[in-house]
Amino acid sequence: MITIVACSGSKNEPESSGTSSSTPSASSEPSESAENASASPSADEPGWKADTSPITFDWYLNFAWFPNKWGVDPTSQYVTKKTGVNINFIVPAGNENEKLNALIASNQLPDFITLGWWEDNVKKMVEGGLVESLTDLADQYDPYFFKVADPAKLSWYAQPDGKTYVYPNASSSPKDFQTYGTQFTSNQTFAVRKDIYEAIGKPDMRTPEGFLNALKLAKEKFPEVNGQPLIPIGFHEFGDSGNYSFVDMSQDSSYLSSFLALPREKDGKLYDRTTDPEFVKWLKVFRQANQDGLIAKDVFVDKRAQMEEKIAQGRYFAMLYQRTDFAAQQNVLFANDPNSVYIAVEGPANANMDAPTLAGPAISGWTVTLISKKVKDKERAIKFLSYLISEEGQKDLYLGEKGVSYDTIDGKDQFLPEAKTLMDTDRSAFDKKYGSSYTFWMLMDTNMNLQWAPPAVEPFKQLEDWTKGKTKSYSEFDLLNPPATSKEGINLTKISNEWGKVLPKLLLSKSDADFDQILSDFVAKRDKMGYADVQAYRQNLYEANVKKLAEFMK
């Protein structure tokens, strides 16, 4: 999962729609724009060019942390000037699901909606008939959409009726993996503070013994950081369904499993990594770390805001964490002392010392965008979406306006030096001053932008480079969860919530014997909660995914 940073909606006043279906002007002659719009749409020409009169779309983002507003930076201003489309972002102030559920219940969805592909509300909106079929809109108004959309992504998200209602960002198909695989990176890292790691002799942390010893050495040699206690190891935040660093049960996401190179299937059957002997062995290593005073109580209660503050202070020695989630804090450390940054190293490994199999880009992407049935102008909406996913739109949102944030330098379109310097040193300021480099990431194509992307620089380059060659596509394991209101979905929620309670108990248990009892009780309770039915449901979808992905490779 990519991270950028928090927002309130734009306060731009709505402007009248200027589409071919809107009220004609007083002139008795139709405008050139209206004539073009009424002609048969072309599959070869961008449809948005037929009408660039002002229109404002409301766009809901299911991410309370999104901080940016459309129209205050040169890039979004440039896109509006070019297309006529202005955007009023609607961002929840608190709990995202509460806000979106309220919009769904009242059938008052804004024009566009963007949320994580794994969210159950995607199914609610599609199956509830609250959103438009993108493929139907394209057939009717903008066949150019099919020229710029990826057929594999449309097929991946196609519903039983054959129609596709969502389009993903940051999505990579199996063919993308063949084409760009060597350049792909993973967000999953085991990171250590460079100066502390070097001061304790760069220990090998792949074995349980080496791992525990390194945490112990770090705490002994550096009991405090700037007058505050060192935190030997940090993780993602603990939530209702677990923790990404170990296992988040509802999303079946596990950084530890990736580092241990555990399979997600065996002989075509989904594999339970939670009870794998290697996984259990390493959970016990963390239990031992807690018993030895090497896990601070903070890690069980801190939310992301508190963790970011502590990362910026350099208080963690090691972290099993998503590298993009601490990019801003890494910059702070780098500015203060380049040796105090976090670097990726070999972390926990299985007994065979196999290389990690880190999660790389998947065809499901990160978020999906939908067009509401309440959309004020279907034609302009699908044409604008086509523009956004086209190479022209991607270049506009990545590089911005020529001469403002980028130019052709040494024969290559690239960021101006001053823009790139600001992007590398203060991302938040860059977003406000330039608005490019996917400040507006809702439909970003992370493969297409590789042709313009500058080389990574420190303090990010080492973290990125370390993951190259270790990434793997786990596309076939996406979209496996049952609907939340189904019998299997209700069971999965119960199991996930139970795991959310059990995981801290395992790590805080007093002995390996206590650990074994807690895990055994969980497995028994999980079975009574209908785990077999959940897995059977997931297995059917997994097998369908495998077949679908095989078709994409033909």
CORBEL-V463310 format. One record per residue. N is the residue number from 1. RES is the residue in three letters. SS is DSSP state (~ for helix, > for strand, _ for the rest). PHI is phi in whole degrees, 0 to 359 (NA if undefined). OMEGA is omega in whole degrees, 0 to 359 (999 if undefined). Layout:
# CORBEL-V463310
N RES SS PHI OMEGA
N RES SS PHI OMEGA
This chain:
# CORBEL-V463310
1 MET _ NA 180
2 ILE _ 278 176
3 THR _ 227 177
4 ILE _ 230 176
5 VAL _ 204 218
6 ALA _ 208 197
7 CYS _ 203 166
8 SER _ 239 187
9 GLY _ 297 178
10 SER _ 293 180
11 LYS _ 254 177
12 ASN _ 299 178
13 GLU _ 287 177
14 PRO _ 299 177
15 GLU _ 246 183
16 SER _ 292 178
17 SER _ 290 180
18 GLY _ 243 183
19 THR _ 275 181
20 SER _ 294 181
21 SER _ 269 181
22 SER _ 279 184
23 THR _ 298 181
24 PRO _ 291 179
25 SER _ 287 183
26 ALA _ 294 180
27 SER _ 298 180
28 SER _ 285 180
29 GLU _ 268 177
30 PRO _ 294 180
31 SER _ 290 178
32 GLU ~ 300 179
33 SER ~ 299 180
34 ALA ~ 294 179
35 GLU ~ 297 180
36 ASN ~ 297 183
37 ALA ~ 293 183
38 SER ~ 279 178
39 ALA _ 291 179
40 SER _ 301 182
41 PRO _ 296 182
42 SER _ 264 177
43 ALA _ 276 185
44 ASP _ 255 182
45 GLU _ 246 177
46 PRO _ 302 184
47 GLY ~ 293 185
48 TRP ~ 298 183
49 LYS ~ 292 182
50 ALA ~ 290 182
51 ASP _ 208 180
52 THR _ 242 177
53 SER _ 289 186
54 PRO _ 297 173
55 ILE > 207 178
56 THR > 243 175
57 PHE > 256 171
58 ASP > 273 185
59 TRP > 231 181
60 TYR > 271 175
61 LEU > 246 184
62 ASN _ 275 183
63 PHE _ 222 185
64 ALA _ 297 184
65 TRP _ 276 185
66 PHE _ 295 190
67 PRO _ 256 194
68 ASN _ 257 178
69 LYS _ 243 178
70 TRP _ 285 173
71 GLY _ 97 180
72 VAL _ 260 181
73 ASP _ 239 183
74 PRO ~ 297 183
75 THR ~ 293 180
76 SER ~ 293 176
77 GLN ~ 297 179
78 TYR ~ 296 179
79 VAL ~ 296 178
80 THR ~ 296 179
81 LYS ~ 299 182
82 LYS ~ 285 189
83 THR ~ 259 186
84 GLY _ 85 185
85 VAL > 267 173
86 ASN > 252 183
87 ILE > 236 172
88 ASN > 252 181
89 PHE > 285 175
90 ILE > 245 184
91 VAL > 234 181
92 PRO _ 296 180
93 ALA _ 279 182
94 GLY _ 231 183
95 ASN _ 293 184
96 GLU ~ 296 185
97 ASN ~ 295 178
98 GLU ~ 298 181
99 LYS ~ 296 183
100 LEU ~ 293 177
101 ASN ~ 300 179
102 ALA ~ 294 179
103 LEU ~ 295 179
104 ILE ~ 292 182
105 ALA ~ 298 181
106 SER _ 270 182
107 ASN _ 53 180
108 GLN _ 236 181
109 LEU _ 291 175
110 PRO _ 293 185
111 ASP _ 298 179
112 PHE > 242 177
113 ILE > 225 176
114 THR > 235 178
115 LEU > 207 180
116 GLY > 297 183
117 TRP _ 298 184
118 TRP _ 280 184
119 GLU _ 292 181
120 ASP ~ 295 180
121 ASN ~ 293 174
122 VAL ~ 299 179
123 LYS ~ 296 181
124 LYS ~ 303 183
125 MET ~ 290 180
126 VAL ~ 290 184
127 GLU ~ 290 178
128 GLY _ 275 178
129 GLY _ 68 183
130 LEU _ 266 183
131 VAL > 231 181
132 GLU _ 280 169
133 SER _ 284 180
134 LEU ~ 296 181
135 THR ~ 291 175
136 ASP ~ 293 179
137 LEU ~ 300 180
138 ALA ~ 294 178
139 ASP ~ 302 186
140 GLN ~ 279 190
141 TYR ~ 243 190
142 ASP _ 207 179
143 PRO _ 298 177
144 TYR ~ 299 177
145 PHE ~ 307 184
146 PHE ~ 288 178
147 LYS ~ 282 184
148 VAL ~ 258 179
149 ALA _ 281 178
150 ASP _ 277 182
151 PRO ~ 303 180
152 ALA ~ 296 181
153 LYS ~ 289 177
154 LEU ~ 296 180
155 SER ~ 292 181
156 TRP ~ 302 183
157 TYR _ 262 180
158 ALA > 295 178
159 GLN _ 272 179
160 PRO _ 305 179
161 ASP _ 279 178
162 GLY _ 85 183
163 LYS _ 262 179
164 THR > 244 187
165 TYR _ 249 183
166 VAL _ 226 171
167 TYR > 226 186
168 PRO > 270 167
169 ASN _ 252 176
170 ALA _ 47 185
171 SER _ 256 178
172 SER _ 228 179
173 SER _ 280 176
174 PRO ~ 304 179
175 LYS ~ 291 175
176 ASP ~ 299 180
177 PHE ~ 295 177
178 GLN ~ 294 185
179 THR ~ 284 189
180 TYR ~ 247 191
181 GLY ~ 310 183
182 THR ~ 291 179
183 GLN ~ 267 184
184 PHE _ 291 176
185 THR _ 240 176
186 SER _ 242 174
187 ASN _ 278 186
188 GLN > 282 180
189 THR > 221 164
190 PHE > 250 189
191 ALA > 245 177
192 VAL > 231 177
193 ARG > 287 191
194 LYS ~ 305 185
195 ASP ~ 293 179
196 ILE ~ 291 180
197 TYR ~ 301 180
198 GLU ~ 290 182
199 ALA ~ 293 180
200 ILE _ 263 172
201 GLY _ 92 179
202 LYS _ 49 185
203 PRO _ 292 174
204 ASP _ 283 183
205 MET _ 252 183
206 ARG _ 280 181
207 THR _ 261 177
208 PRO ~ 305 182
209 GLU ~ 294 180
210 GLY ~ 295 181
211 PHE ~ 295 182
212 LEU ~ 296 181
213 ASN ~ 294 180
214 ALA ~ 295 177
215 LEU ~ 299 181
216 LYS ~ 294 180
217 LEU ~ 298 181
218 ALA ~ 299 182
219 LYS ~ 292 181
220 GLU ~ 290 185
221 LYS ~ 278 182
222 PHE _ 228 182
223 PRO _ 297 180
224 GLU > 227 174
225 VAL > 235 182
226 ASN _ 51 176
227 GLY _ 82 179
228 GLN > 239 184
229 PRO > 299 173
230 LEU _ 294 173
231 ILE > 256 189
232 PRO > 300 183
233 ILE > 214 179
234 GLY > 236 181
235 PHE > 226 168
236 HIS _ 295 183
237 GLU _ 288 178
238 PHE _ 279 182
239 GLY > 231 184
240 ASP _ 299 185
241 SER _ 245 176
242 GLY > 120 186
243 ASN > 206 181
244 TYR _ 304 182
245 SER _ 298 178
246 PHE _ 256 173
247 VAL > 207 165
248 ASP > 261 190
249 MET _ 293 184
250 SER _ 292 179
251 GLN _ 262 182
252 ASP _ 52 181
253 SER > 249 185
254 SER _ 211 177
255 TYR ~ 294 181
256 LEU ~ 302 179
257 SER ~ 298 179
258 SER ~ 296 180
259 PHE ~ 291 178
260 LEU _ 275 179
261 ALA _ 55 180
262 LEU _ 283 178
263 PRO _ 288 175
264 ARG _ 260 173
265 GLU > 212 175
266 LYS > 224 180
267 ASP _ 54 176
268 GLY _ 82 180
269 LYS > 248 178
270 LEU > 303 186
271 TYR _ 250 180
272 ASP _ 274 182
273 ARG ~ 287 184
274 THR ~ 298 181
275 THR ~ 254 177
276 ASP _ 298 183
277 PRO ~ 304 180
278 GLU ~ 293 180
279 PHE ~ 296 179
280 VAL ~ 298 179
281 LYS ~ 302 183
282 TRP ~ 283 173
283 LEU ~ 298 178
284 LYS ~ 290 175
285 VAL ~ 298 178
286 PHE ~ 292 175
287 ARG ~ 299 179
288 GLN ~ 295 178
289 ALA ~ 301 178
290 ASN ~ 294 180
291 GLN ~ 297 181
292 ASP _ 274 178
293 GLY _ 76 184
294 LEU _ 256 174
295 ILE _ 240 180
296 ALA _ 287 179
297 LYS _ 297 180
298 ASP ~ 307 190
299 VAL ~ 294 181
300 PHE ~ 276 186
301 VAL ~ 239 184
302 ASP _ 294 171
303 LYS _ 266 188
304 ARG ~ 300 181
305 ALA ~ 300 179
306 GLN ~ 292 180
307 MET ~ 294 180
308 GLU ~ 298 179
309 GLU ~ 297 182
310 LYS ~ 286 176
311 ILE ~ 294 179
312 ALA ~ 299 178
313 GLN _ 274 180
314 GLY _ 70 186
315 ARG _ 280 177
316 TYR > 275 169
317 PHE > 279 182
318 ALA > 229 178
319 MET > 213 169
320 LEU > 263 201
321 TYR > 208 179
322 GLN > 279 189
323 ARG ~ 297 182
324 THR ~ 290 180
325 ASP ~ 284 177
326 PHE ~ 236 181
327 ALA ~ 298 181
328 ALA ~ 296 181
329 GLN ~ 290 176
330 GLN ~ 299 178
331 ASN ~ 297 179
332 VAL ~ 298 180
333 LEU ~ 297 182
334 PHE ~ 297 180
335 ALA ~ 294 181
336 ASN ~ 283 182
337 ASP _ 195 183
338 PRO ~ 304 180
339 ASN ~ 277 183
340 SER ~ 265 182
341 VAL _ 284 176
342 TYR > 263 177
343 ILE > 237 178
344 ALA > 276 176
345 VAL _ 224 176
346 GLU _ 297 180
347 GLY _ 256 179
348 PRO _ 311 181
349 ALA _ 227 177
350 ASN _ 283 186
351 ALA _ 298 179
352 ASN _ 276 183
353 MET _ 60 177
354 ASP _ 293 177
355 ALA _ 295 179
356 PRO _ 296 175
357 THR _ 243 188
358 LEU > 278 181
359 ALA > 290 175
360 GLY _ 261 180
361 PRO _ 299 180
362 ALA _ 235 184
363 ILE _ 294 179
364 SER _ 291 179
365 GLY _ 78 179
366 TRP _ 244 177
367 THR > 241 172
368 VAL > 234 180
369 THR > 242 181
370 LEU > 234 175
371 ILE > 248 184
372 SER > 288 172
373 LYS _ 295 179
374 LYS _ 273 184
375 VAL _ 306 186
376 LYS _ 287 179
377 ASP _ 207 184
378 LYS ~ 300 185
379 GLU ~ 295 180
380 ARG ~ 295 182
381 ALA ~ 294 182
382 ILE ~ 291 179
383 LYS ~ 291 178
384 PHE ~ 291 177
385 LEU ~ 298 177
386 SER ~ 300 178
387 TYR ~ 300 184
388 LEU ~ 297 182
389 ILE ~ 269 179
390 SER _ 285 179
391 GLU ~ 297 179
392 GLU ~ 298 180
393 GLY ~ 295 179
394 GLN ~ 297 179
395 LYS ~ 294 179
396 ASP ~ 299 184
397 LEU ~ 280 178
398 TYR ~ 270 183
399 LEU ~ 270 182
400 GLY _ 86 181
401 GLU _ 270 181
402 LYS > 299 181
403 GLY _ 88 179
404 VAL _ 257 178
405 SER _ 247 178
406 TYR > 215 174
407 ASP > 202 175
408 THR > 274 184
409 ILE > 238 183
410 ASP _ 54 176
411 GLY _ 78 182
412 LYS > 233 175
413 ASP > 289 183
414 GLN > 206 181
415 PHE > 300 172
416 LEU _ 297 184
417 PRO ~ 307 182
418 GLU ~ 291 178
419 ALA ~ 291 181
420 LYS ~ 294 179
421 THR ~ 299 179
422 LEU ~ 293 179
423 MET ~ 299 182
424 ASP ~ 284 187
425 THR ~ 249 181
426 ASP _ 209 186
427 ARG ~ 298 181
428 SER ~ 298 178
429 ALA ~ 294 178
430 PHE ~ 299 181
431 ASP ~ 302 182
432 LYS ~ 285 184
433 LYS ~ 280 185
434 TYR _ 242 179
435 GLY _ 74 180
436 SER _ 261 183
437 SER _ 50 178
438 TYR _ 57 166
439 THR _ 306 176
440 PHE _ 254 194
441 TRP _ 264 192
442 MET _ 304 180
443 LEU _ 230 183
444 MET _ 295 176
445 ASP _ 252 187
446 THR _ 284 171
447 ASN _ 269 181
448 MET ~ 298 185
449 ASN ~ 285 180
450 LEU ~ 299 181
451 GLN ~ 289 181
452 TRP _ 249 188
453 ALA _ 295 176
454 PRO _ 286 177
455 PRO _ 300 178
456 ALA _ 295 178
457 VAL _ 237 175
458 GLU _ 290 15
459 PRO _ 266 183
460 PHE _ 257 189
461 LYS ~ 300 183
462 GLN ~ 298 180
463 LEU ~ 297 179
464 GLU ~ 294 185
465 ASP ~ 300 182
466 TRP ~ 299 184
467 THR ~ 277 182
468 LYS _ 296 181
469 GLY _ 84 179
470 LYS _ 250 185
471 THR > 275 182
472 LYS > 217 176
473 SER _ 274 176
474 TYR _ 246 185
475 SER ~ 305 186
476 GLU ~ 294 180
477 PHE ~ 261 176
478 ASP _ 273 174
479 LEU _ 58 182
480 LEU _ 262 186
481 ASN _ 286 177
482 PRO _ 288 175
483 PRO _ 303 186
484 ALA _ 300 184
485 THR _ 269 178
486 SER _ 283 179
487 LYS ~ 301 181
488 GLU ~ 292 180
489 GLY ~ 294 178
490 ILE ~ 295 178
491 ASN ~ 296 180
492 LEU ~ 297 179
493 THR ~ 298 179
494 LYS ~ 298 181
495 ILE ~ 295 181
496 SER ~ 298 179
497 ASN ~ 294 177
498 GLU ~ 294 178
499 TRP ~ 298 178
500 GLY ~ 302 177
501 LYS ~ 278 187
502 VAL ~ 284 185
503 LEU ~ 304 177
504 PRO ~ 299 179
505 LYS ~ 297 178
506 LEU ~ 297 182
507 LEU ~ 290 182
508 LEU ~ 264 184
509 SER _ 295 189
510 LYS _ 280 183
511 SER _ 204 176
512 ASP ~ 298 179
513 ALA ~ 294 176
514 ASP ~ 298 178
515 PHE ~ 305 182
516 ASP ~ 301 181
517 GLN ~ 293 180
518 ILE ~ 297 181
519 LEU ~ 293 179
520 SER ~ 298 178
521 ASP ~ 296 179
522 PHE ~ 296 181
523 VAL ~ 299 179
524 ALA ~ 295 180
525 LYS ~ 293 178
526 ARG ~ 300 180
527 ASP ~ 295 179
528 LYS ~ 292 180
529 MET _ 278 176
530 GLY _ 95 181
531 TYR ~ 301 182
532 ALA ~ 298 179
533 ASP ~ 294 178
534 VAL ~ 299 181
535 GLN ~ 294 178
536 ALA ~ 296 178
537 TYR ~ 297 180
538 ARG ~ 296 181
539 GLN ~ 299 180
540 ASN ~ 299 180
541 LEU ~ 291 177
542 TYR ~ 300 180
543 GLU ~ 296 177
544 ALA ~ 294 178
545 ASN ~ 298 180
546 VAL ~ 300 180
547 LYS ~ 294 181
548 LYS ~ 297 180
549 LEU ~ 294 178
550 ALA ~ 295 178
551 GLU ~ 296 182
552 PHE ~ 294 183
553 MET _ 273 182
554 LYS _ 286 999
